[in-house]
């Protein structure tokens, strides 16, 4: 339905990101990385989607800061 994710999905996603696992902006790659750890398909897909959006947003902000410095 919408793009709203639950607090639980966001919290778990940030925990996994902080573990140092390298994620990308690609949903399929993130889904495969999480597939090793997450037995629940729906939660895995929601987390992979959230992490993909988070990483894309992070990259855009980083690029914007770099362009402002130049």
C-alpha positions in Angstrom: 0.0 0.0 0.0 1.8 3.1 1.2 5.4 3.9 2.0 4.9 4.1 5.7 7.0 1.5 7.6 6.4 0.5 11.2 8.7 1.6 14.0 9.8 -2.0 14.4 10.9 -2.3 10.8 12.8 1.0 11.1 14.5 0.1 14.4 15.6 -3.4 13.2 16.9 -1.9 10.0 19.0 0.7 11.7 20.3 -2.0 14.1 21.4 -4.1 11.2 23.0 -1.1 9.3 24.9 -0.2 12.5 26.4 -3.8 12.6 28.6 -2.8 9.6 26.9 -5.0 7.0 27.3 -3.3 3.6 23.9 -2.6 2.0 23.2 -0.8 -1.2 20.4 1.1 -2.9 19.3 -2.0 -4.7 16.3 -3.9 -3.2 17.3 -7.3 -4.7 20.8 -7.2 -3.3 19.6 -6.1 0.2 16.9 -8.9 0.1 19.6 -11.5 -0.6 21.8 -10.1 2.3 18.9 -10.2 4.7 17.7 -13.6 3.4 20.5 -15.3 5.3 19.3 -13.8 8.6 15.6 -13.2 8.3 13.3 -16.3 8.2 10.1 -14.2 7.8 9.6 -13.2 4.2 7.3 -10.2 4.7 9.6 -8.6 7.3 12.7 -9.3 5.2 11.1 -7.6 2.1 9.9 -4.6 4.2 13.4 -4.2 5.7 15.1 -4.5 2.4 12.9 -1.9 0.9 13.4 0.5 3.8 17.2 0.0 3.7 17.2 0.6 0.0 15.3 3.9 0.3 17.5 4.9 3.3 20.7 4.3 1.4 19.5 6.1 -1.7 18.5 9.1 0.5 21.9 9.0 2.3 23.7 9.0 -1.1 21.7 12.0 -2.3 22.4 13.9 0.8 26.2 13.1 0.6 26.3 14.2 -3.0 24.5 17.4 -2.2 27.0 18.2 0.6 29.9 17.5 -1.7 28.6 19.7 -4.5 28.0 22.5 -2.0 31.6 22.3 -0.8 33.0 22.8 -4.3 
